[in-house]
Amino acid sequence: MTNETDAAGAAPAEESPAPTPGLSRRGLLGLAAGVGAAGLALGAGAGATAGVAVGRSRAAHAAASVYPFFGAHQAGITTPVQDHLHFASFDMGARATREDLIELLQDWSYAAARMSQGLDVSATGAVGGSPEAPPDDTGEALGLAANGLTITIGFGPTLFQTEDGVDRYGIAAQRPPQLEKLPPFLGDDLDPLGSGGDLFVQACADDPQVAVHAVRNLSRIAFGRATLRWSQLGFGKTSKTTADQATPRNLFGFKDGTANILADDTAALDEHVWVGAGDEPAWMAGGSYLVARKIAMHIEVWDRVRLAEQERIIGRDKGQGAPLSGGVETTAPDFAASSAAAGPAATGATAIDAHSHVRLAHPDLNDGVRILRRGYNYVDGNTGLGRLDAGLFFLSYQRSPAQFVGLQKALSTDLMNEYLTHIGSGLWAVPPGAAAGSYVGAGLFV
Amino acid sequence: MTNETDAAGAAPAEESPAPTPGLSRRGLLGLAAGVGAAGLALGAGAGATAGVAVGRSRAAHAAASVYPFFGAHQAGITTPVQDHLHFASFDMGARATREDLIELLQDWSYAAARMSQGLDVSATGAVGGSPEAPPDDTGEALGLAANGLTITIGFGPTLFQTEDGVDRYGIAAQRPPQLEKLPPFLGDDLDPLGSGGDLFVQACADDPQVAVHAVRNLSRIAFGRATLRWSQLGFGKTSKTTADQATPRNLFGFKDGTANILADDTAALDEHVWVGAGDEPAWMAGGSYLVARKIAMHIEVWDRVRLAEQERIIGRDKGQGAPLSGGVETTAPDFAASSAAAGPAATGATAIDAHSHVRLAHPDLNDGVRILRRGYNYVDGNTGLGRLDAGLFFLSYQRSPAQFVGLQKALSTDLMNEYLTHIGSGLWAVPPGAAAGSYVGAGLFV
């Protein structure tokens, strides 16, 4: 990437295909809110004094990954899973209109496309605007490269609801039939304030400051149109989407996501992840559905369980992640193999317990259903009892929410449930990727 | 590092100098608590079935940094600042004795020395023990290298207090005279449950899962002797300790820690950071004092401040971090320079405002006092008002708490205070490093 603003302060060369010439006037007013007429001053920012201007790209790390924002599918689904997550759920403002929603999606797409390239949210950015106006960009990612940042955006069931018979955004008829609040599951103890939301933004990057910067700036751009409802930071990805990524471990100490759908398995993605051209509604073709579940893990209790019992519950050995029926991590589990053949760690009639996690979640026992997992570990400090407030922020992408619902019901007798509580939940429709010059969700507003 | 346990399950070769032959019986019971007699089974764990054993080091990343735990000073003070922090404050249990405290420090030192080398907390670790016992190590760092992990340990004022006239740990007379709760400062709104603590553990690493693993396992080992009081995760280090580290940015978007004391500046460290051989008490020689301050930053308000005003408040330009008196980031600020010479971003009679942060915190205005900063940015989700719950987890090491107290008082007229609230606070004595074969704090118990 090259420097964005030259030393003489000339107008920057636009490197990113963008859906609009820049942020909407509302978007700019969001950035400038509270300073009176400063929003107007910003309009002239590109040519203003740039003595202190510095492109984020100037100090960029050459090796950092950059993923395109525009494309057939949104980034951040099959993208090699990055190290850090900042996930945010938003609600539209009580007076927001259809035009506000469209403009917000345009502004978000514009800013997201820029940030995905390691640029500030606008051409004037953190330091290139007028000194008499608040900067467009908050600046904490100045000097940091893109770090593989992806920003993924989608729509919750509530966005399509009519209120008192009024179809606020004129999209009620476009609601995907399957996009409705997830049913209750055994073990749910959901916090309503940490569940749901009209819109989600998933920011993933290999530097947490880059992910936080993205959510912070998109939240700021949303000012007056949508408000942050809840958010979650995550680290230590718990799944992989490419074969060369090592299988990471969850906070139970076990490898997680061994059998995930990989980014190069086009057939499996088409069957299990991407909404097909023949699926309803048509505007979702090439999109997906995202399920988020915040799952508190009772790690102090788990840590006191015998190793053999931990392995029985998971159905895999803790060291290598091999199924208890034998072999190595990538060996297919043999649910019929007897315990006798499987070494001292196994118990019960079969080497793999009938209620182990690996068996109940396996496609063979779920009509071949698979999902693409993309979750992260989280630690939110500690409880008043001196226990870490920790767990799994589960994220999965699937062609239909029914895939997750079926699997989660199959897990109702999972031995692992004793050590888990689901405390947050959400379901969103994830539209296909935006074409260069368009915006995420454009197909919903034709 | 070599593989720790060979395939035949032979007893591992000890690679780490350790203060004791292993965890104390109490430490092992802490790990096994709740499973009856399993603690005894663990004693024989080293020779038990190791069919599933895997050393953490086997998959270790060759390039990862390893810092020694033992030495004249504790690691994690002048160590090049790692990317991630998990900080934890502990309180001793109501019935804990002097022997418990000593044993805990021995166990912590043993486990910390091992983890700093990328090893599990004990020789049997996560998967090398008996399958009929809970593993010694929780396992989520299996396969991860040391990632530069440092573990730093220290003592709060409350550890030295007598209760009802009883000197519980027999150390009241050894209390450093300056080790008392910090005085109240302007802008304090401290949460008592997120402040103070008998003991602290600072775990820093370049992988957050490694830092979390360290705190989790030390917390587990403390079972029955000390309990987690509060904890904090941090990312995006806000200072550097070596000249080749780029100056990072805080969540106000400004470079932070430009003038920090660097690890190779031995004279400055001896003057400002390390307790001297002639200082009182003698057991602290080679140690330091740690101040922690959780500082909430009102970032949404800050983001609406004009760029020129932001720069006036900080006293530096936002792009390069140069003082407003001119030059580049490393140029010494000239507090007498007039505004006229400094370009359009400056206001007031002098280029650097008299109440700017850089001026009030500068050694020239504080009798030459300096501190070693080692803080991190934090984001703890969001508030109910849809604002990010974010700020700076400030950490500073100094030869005497008086250095911090003086500086913080000098900042009482800091223009930046309008955008900050101090919500957590702590002060701890940080003993010198342990000699190989000894433990942190041994000098306190002679």
HADDOCK unambig.tbl for C-alpha pairs under 7 A between the chains (distance, minus, plus):
assign (segid A and resid 32 and name CA) (segid B and resid 304 and name CA) 5.82 0.50 0.50
assign (segid A and resid 33 and name CA) (segid B and resid 304 and name CA) 6.63 0.50 0.50
assign (segid A and resid 34 and name CA) (segid B and resid 304 and name CA) 6.67 0.50 0.50
assign (segid A and resid 35 and name CA) (segid B and resid 304 and name CA) 6.91 0.50 0.50
assign (segid A and resid 52 and name CA) (segid B and resid 319 and name CA) 5.70 0.50 0.50
assign (segid A and resid 53 and name CA) (segid B and resid 319 and name CA) 6.20 0.50 0.50
assign (segid A and resid 54 and name CA) (segid B and resid 319 and name CA) 5.77 0.50 0.50
assign (segid A and resid 127 and name CA) (segid B and resid 318 and name CA) 6.65 0.50 0.50
assign (segid A and resid 127 and name CA) (segid B and resid 319 and name CA) 6.00 0.50 0.50
assign (segid A and resid 131 and name CA) (segid B and resid 306 and name CA) 6.29 0.50 0.50
assign (segid A and resid 131 and name CA) (segid B and resid 307 and name CA) 4.80 0.50 0.50
assign (segid A and resid 131 and name CA) (segid B and resid 308 and name CA) 4.76 0.50 0.50
assign (segid A and resid 131 and name CA) (segid B and resid 345 and name CA) 6.38 0.50 0.50
assign (segid A and resid 132 and name CA) (segid B and resid 306 and name CA) 5.30 0.50 0.50
assign (segid A and resid 132 and name CA) (segid B and resid 307 and name CA) 6.35 0.50 0.50
assign (segid A and resid 132 and name CA) (segid B and resid 308 and name CA) 6.14 0.50 0.50
assign (segid A and resid 133 and name CA) (segid B and resid 306 and name CA) 4.51 0.50 0.50
assign (segid A and resid 133 and name CA) (segid B and resid 307 and name CA) 6.09 0.50 0.50
assign (segid A and resid 134 and name CA) (segid B and resid 303 and name CA) 6.58 0.50 0.50
assign (segid A and resid 134 and name CA) (segid B and resid 304 and name CA) 5.26 0.50 0.50
assign (segid A and resid 134 and name CA) (segid B and resid 305 and name CA) 5.17 0.50 0.50
assign (segid A and resid 134 and name CA) (segid B and resid 306 and name CA) 3.99 0.50 0.50
assign (segid A and resid 134 and name CA) (segid B and resid 307 and name CA) 5.26 0.50 0.50
assign (segid A and resid 135 and name CA) (segid B and resid 306 and name CA) 6.94 0.50 0.50
assign (segid A and resid 135 and name CA) (segid B and resid 307 and name CA) 5.94 0.50 0.50
assign (segid A and resid 138 and name CA) (segid B and resid 253 and name CA) 5.86 0.50 0.50
assign (segid A and resid 138 and name CA) (segid B and resid 303 and name CA) 6.25 0.50 0.50
assign (segid A and resid 139 and name CA) (segid B and resid 253 and name CA) 4.17 0.50 0.50
assign (segid A and resid 140 and name CA) (segid B and resid 249 and name CA) 5.50 0.50 0.50
assign (segid A and resid 140 and name CA) (segid B and resid 250 and name CA) 6.23 0.50 0.50
assign (segid A and resid 140 and name CA) (segid B and resid 251 and name CA) 5.62 0.50 0.50
assign (segid A and resid 140 and name CA) (segid B and resid 252 and name CA) 6.68 0.50 0.50
assign (segid A and resid 140 and name CA) (segid B and resid 253 and name CA) 3.84 0.50 0.50
assign (segid A and resid 140 and name CA) (segid B and resid 254 and name CA) 6.76 0.50 0.50
assign (segid A and resid 208 and name CA) (segid B and resid 235 and name CA) 6.80 0.50 0.50
assign (segid A and resid 209 and name CA) (segid B and resid 236 and name CA) 5.83 0.50 0.50
assign (segid A and resid 227 and name CA) (segid B and resid 386 and name CA) 5.91 0.50 0.50
assign (segid A and resid 228 and name CA) (segid B and resid 386 and name CA) 4.50 0.50 0.50
assign (segid A and resid 228 and name CA) (segid B and resid 387 and name CA) 6.97 0.50 0.50
assign (segid A and resid 229 and name CA) (segid B and resid 386 and name CA) 5.80 0.50 0.50
assign (segid A and resid 230 and name CA) (segid B and resid 382 and name CA) 6.41 0.50 0.50
assign (segid A and resid 231 and name CA) (segid B and resid 381 and name CA) 5.29 0.50 0.50
assign (segid A and resid 231 and name CA) (segid B and resid 382 and name CA) 6.37 0.50 0.50
assign (segid A and resid 232 and name CA) (segid B and resid 381 and name CA) 5.62 0.50 0.50
assign (segid A and resid 233 and name CA) (segid B and resid 381 and name CA) 6.93 0.50 0.50
assign (segid A and resid 235 and name CA) (segid B and resid 208 and name CA) 6.79 0.50 0.50
assign (segid A and resid 236 and name CA) (segid B and resid 209 and name CA) 5.85 0.50 0.50
assign (segid A and resid 249 and name CA) (segid B and resid 140 and name CA) 5.50 0.50 0.50
assign (segid A and resid 250 and name CA) (segid B and resid 140 and name CA) 6.21 0.50 0.50
assign (segid A and resid 251 and name CA) (segid B and resid 140 and name CA) 5.59 0.50 0.50
assign (segid A and resid 252 and name CA) (segid B and resid 140 and name CA) 6.67 0.50 0.50
assign (segid A and resid 253 and name CA) (segid B and resid 138 and name CA) 5.88 0.50 0.50
assign (segid A and resid 253 and name CA) (segid B and resid 139 and name CA) 4.18 0.50 0.50
assign (segid A and resid 253 and name CA) (segid B and resid 140 and name CA) 3.84 0.50 0.50
assign (segid A and resid 254 and name CA) (segid B and resid 140 and name CA) 6.77 0.50 0.50
assign (segid A and resid 303 and name CA) (segid B and resid 134 and name CA) 6.57 0.50 0.50
assign (segid A and resid 303 and name CA) (segid B and resid 138 and name CA) 6.23 0.50 0.50
assign (segid A and resid 304 and name CA) (segid B and resid 31 and name CA) 6.96 0.50 0.50
assign (segid A and resid 304 and name CA) (segid B and resid 32 and name CA) 5.78 0.50 0.50
assign (segid A and resid 304 and name CA) (segid B and resid 33 and name CA) 6.61 0.50 0.50
assign (segid A and resid 304 and name CA) (segid B and resid 34 and name CA) 6.64 0.50 0.50
assign (segid A and resid 304 and name CA) (segid B and resid 35 and name CA) 6.80 0.50 0.50
assign (segid A and resid 304 and name CA) (segid B and resid 134 and name CA) 5.23 0.50 0.50
assign (segid A and resid 305 and name CA) (segid B and resid 134 and name CA) 5.16 0.50 0.50
assign (segid A and resid 306 and name CA) (segid B and resid 131 and name CA) 6.29 0.50 0.50
assign (segid A and resid 306 and name CA) (segid B and resid 132 and name CA) 5.30 0.50 0.50
assign (segid A and resid 306 and name CA) (segid B and resid 133 and name CA) 4.51 0.50 0.50
assign (segid A and resid 306 and name CA) (segid B and resid 134 and name CA) 3.99 0.50 0.50
assign (segid A and resid 306 and name CA) (segid B and resid 135 and name CA) 6.94 0.50 0.50
assign (segid A and resid 307 and name CA) (segid B and resid 131 and name CA) 4.82 0.50 0.50
assign (segid A and resid 307 and name CA) (segid B and resid 132 and name CA) 6.34 0.50 0.50
assign (segid A and resid 307 and name CA) (segid B and resid 133 and name CA) 6.09 0.50 0.50
assign (segid A and resid 307 and name CA) (segid B and resid 134 and name CA) 5.27 0.50 0.50
assign (segid A and resid 307 and name CA) (segid B and resid 135 and name CA) 5.94 0.50 0.50
assign (segid A and resid 308 and name CA) (segid B and resid 131 and name CA) 4.76 0.50 0.50
assign (segid A and resid 308 and name CA) (segid B and resid 132 and name CA) 6.12 0.50 0.50
assign (segid A and resid 317 and name CA) (segid B and resid 52 and name CA) 6.92 0.50 0.50
assign (segid A and resid 318 and name CA) (segid B and resid 127 and name CA) 6.66 0.50 0.50
assign (segid A and resid 319 and name CA) (segid B and resid 52 and name CA) 5.59 0.50 0.50
assign (segid A and resid 319 and name CA) (segid B and resid 53 and name CA) 5.98 0.50 0.50
assign (segid A and resid 319 and name CA) (segid B and resid 54 and name CA) 5.59 0.50 0.50
assign (segid A and resid 319 and name CA) (segid B and resid 127 and name CA) 6.02 0.50 0.50
assign (segid A and resid 345 and name CA) (segid B and resid 131 and name CA) 6.39 0.50 0.50
assign (segid A and resid 380 and name CA) (segid B and resid 380 and name CA) 6.95 0.50 0.50
assign (segid A and resid 381 and name CA) (segid B and resid 231 and name CA) 5.29 0.50 0.50
assign (segid A and resid 381 and name CA) (segid B and resid 232 and name CA) 5.63 0.50 0.50
assign (segid A and resid 381 and name CA) (segid B and resid 233 and name CA) 6.92 0.50 0.50
assign (segid A and resid 382 and name CA) (segid B and resid 230 and name CA) 6.43 0.50 0.50
assign (segid A and resid 382 and name CA) (segid B and resid 231 and name CA) 6.37 0.50 0.50
assign (segid A and resid 386 and name CA) (segid B and resid 227 and name CA) 5.93 0.50 0.50
assign (segid A and resid 386 and name CA) (segid B and resid 228 and name CA) 4.52 0.50 0.50
assign (segid A and resid 386 and name CA) (segid B and resid 229 and name CA) 5.82 0.50 0.50
assign (segid A and resid 387 and name CA) (segid B and resid 228 and name CA) 6.99 0.50 0.50
